[in-house]
């Protein structure tokens, strides 16, 4: 009886895997991974400052793993994902990565959540020749130059998170072309890589659109009361306040600036793109614009299906980080499917997986997804604005050139 | 600049309120209660929980939260301090055990999401939230180019009144005298018939209630409630304040709070944030070099 049941199960799994293969994007692998396990490790910030983002990434990844395993796996192989918390701490992040790598069986890593930690983790993965896919790091010098200031490309480092270098200029361009602002003040947290990178990008961009930067107000991400830096910015009476910072800080700045009578525009980057920030900002955030990798109300199938499945599983709306986490698993699954993995030679499999990742071209909740030759994101950018009620509306979509 | 002075006075009163609780415990028990910042955080979190998750009006929620924080103070005393005192452990042990409690309190909140064990208390994990709009009316006045918020003004008044009351109690009441006697000499106080254990417990209760109050006012006025508001934003500053004012001195903590607020804001406006903390701590260093006992620690033996 038992063998019969097992036989049926195997037959079903094979059939499902075949279906999965047929509906994939052209490359149909004859190789069966039946009974094998594709082991992945994720380093995420579940607690600490990055705890705003990490849990979302984790939920997106778990959902994708569940979906793929539930529909026959990758050529029959199951995906197993081992997620570890780095507490948003750079040293701890490197420590966790080291532990995961030393387990020896993992084919690829995901993460870490923060750019600040990626600086420590990515070079480590590169030196061990294990592919690592960043799912939320948007700072500069993540790809391809993970060993910055050394500029030789890191071969094993990828990211599916839209970099601030693309998102911020696109956002400024779209807003400038519509509203022609003349002056701006930049508010930037100077003790965090993500934030200060964003600040540099704003400073380098505004000139091209005729915006004069009246002042750059730097503050610490541990500032308790934002009244002081906001007063400094608002007193310059700018048309636009640019905010490049993390977590709840953009919301706090918006609330404070509106209290102090600022009526201009807020522009920012990925720091704006979570419902949590939009909700915290509330009315004060209404109209605040940012370039985003993802927009919840997109109706194309790969997003609608994701949003629906996410709501069903977690009874909550997904955010950009969940979408990027989910997309990351799809990307690795697609690459693994085409990589002719042996499951006996881990170093060889890692390199095969890396090679296959370069030619990923699939539909994800983010839209059609490919990597550039630098292993960076090539996708449509969605310029969105806060709606004042914890959500977002689409301003414009910008397709990659 | 005037606006910035107002900003400084406001943040100074939060620092002061937080530091008064800190210094009270140090003055009486001779230990630093490093769980104070976690109680500060819980003051905000419990109030938020009652208002946003359980639909209670703000005032009763605040009163309950303050009482809960007071009870947490008792928990600190009974779990982290008293057992060690019984064994004559050195003060450093008590310091470490309070750090442990602080970590537990923070972890409970940061791990709480909807559907988890503590979802009745908190559902936002590591996120920062704020009270629903309109929880407390916040008329904002614009006078002569200055922005003055109702809530911040209210907080200033509450802080000053509470600190005056506390000062009065310490100086002129039976309880205050008992507290000071215990601070002076535990054994002598016992011989005089003072129940030292009860004094310790009530000190922790009052100190933690004050910390909780400071936390909920912080959350209300700065639209920032998260598991980390205590640890990231007031813990070290609170320590700096009580060192500046003189360890164990209540007027010192008050003055130190306002002074630190002013120095920080001045440094920020004048030099920018890169050295804001640097200037504040340089001032602290200077005070320690010139007056090692702190501003109000003149007679070290007579604390409080």
Interface residues (C-beta under 8 A of the other chain):
Chain A: X46 X47 X48 X49 X50 X51 X52 X55 X190 X217 X218 X219 X220 X222 X223 X224 X225 X226 X227 X228 X229 X231 X232 X235 X247 X248 X251 X252 X255 X256 X259 X260 X261 X276 X279 X280 X282 X283 X315 X316
Chain B: X3 X4 X7 X8 X10 X11 X14 X107 X110 X111 X113 X114 X124 X125 X126 X127 X128 X129 X130 X133 X140 X142 X147 X149 X218 X222 X223 X224 X226 X228 X229 X232 X233 X234 X237 X264 X265 X268 X269 X272 X273 X274 X276 X277
